[in-house]
Amino acid sequence: MKIKNVLELDYYELLNVDRKASLQEIERAYELCKSTYKTDSIAYHSLLSEDERLRVLDRIENAYDTLRDAKKRKAYDFELYQSKTDYMERAFFRKTTEKILIEDTTEKTSFWRRIKYLFFSPRKK
């Protein structure tokens, strides 16, 4: 499995939200991401240079601005759909066009009818 660079992630992956996320979920994810890359964060001190941290923060701001506005989000989703083939969940279709036969089943007996049969049926001696 290839690990993507933070700058290669799409906005949904960057904020770690589902493509159908609500505005509240996006806002919570934005605040979490922003706090992760602030100046007193561990990611800043150990993993990223100042320049990389600022680029990531800028990308997080762009992601939030795009996903919170309905028109921008719709345009971004369409652009993402055009560029990725695995964007939408694929529907599964039948592989053959042969007729499906539905067999008749026996009538189900109710629970009480089975109880009556167990306790009150004549027993052979």
N, C-alpha and C positions, 0 to 999 in steps of 0.2 A: 504494500500500500504506500503510495506516495504522499508525503506530507506537504501541504501547500504553504507557501509563504503567506504571511498575514496580508501583504499587499495584493496577493492574487485571489483572495477570497471574495465571493460576491457579498453584497450587503447583508443578506440573510445569514450567511455563514459567519460573517464578521461579528454581527450582533448576537449570534447564536440563538436565533428565533426561527420558528416555522414560517413557511411562506404564507400561511393563513393567519398569522399572528395579529392580535388586536392592537390598537394604538397604545393601550395600557401596557401590554407585554413588551412592545417596542420601546416605550419610555423607560421601563424597568431595566431592560437589557442595555439600553444606551447609558444609563447612569452607572450600571455595573462595569461596563467596558471603559467608560471615562475614568472611573475610580481606579481601574486596574493600571492604566497608563499615566497616572498623575506623577508629579515629580518625586514624591516620597514613597512610591510604590516599589516593591521588590523587582518587578519587571524592568523598571527604569534603571535600577542600580546594578543588576546582575546580567541582564540579557540584552538590552538594547542601548545603542548610543543615543545621544540627545537628538540627533538628526532623524534616526529611525523612529524614535518615540513620537516626535512631532509629526512625521508623515502618517503614522498609525492614528494618532489623535485626529488629524485632518480628515483621514478616510472615515473614521467613526462619525465625525460631524457630518460629512457628506452623506453617509448611510442614513443617519437619523433624519437629516433634512429631506432626503428623498422618500423614505418610507413613511414619514408622518403626514406628508401631503398626498392626498388621494390621486390627483392628476399625475404627479411625478412618479408615484409608485406604480400606477397603471402603465405608464410609458416605460419605466424601468423593467417591469415584469415582461412586457412585450419584447423588449430588447433582449432580456435574458432568455426568453423562450426561443427567440430567433437564433441565438448563439449556442444554446445547449440542446442536445437531443434528449437528454435524460431529465429535463426540467419537470415535465408532467408525469404523473403516474400512468403507466400504460394499462390499458384494459386488456383482459385476457379473452380471447375469442376461441371458439371451437375450431379444431383443426380439420374436421370433416363436415360435409353437408349431408351426411346420411341421416335418415329419419330416426328420431329417438322414439323407442317404443316404451310405453308406460304399461307395466303389468298390473292387472287387478290384484289387489291384496285381500286377504281375509278380513272380515269385519272385526274390529277390535272389541274385545269384551271389556266391560267396565270393571272397575275395582270391586264394587259391591257384588256384581254377578260372579266374579271369581271367588270371593269370600263365601257366598252362598253355596257355590259348587263344592268348595273344600269342606265346609262344615255340615251341609244339609243334604248332600247327595247320597243316594242309597248305596250302601257298601255291600259288596259281595262277601259272603262268609266262606 
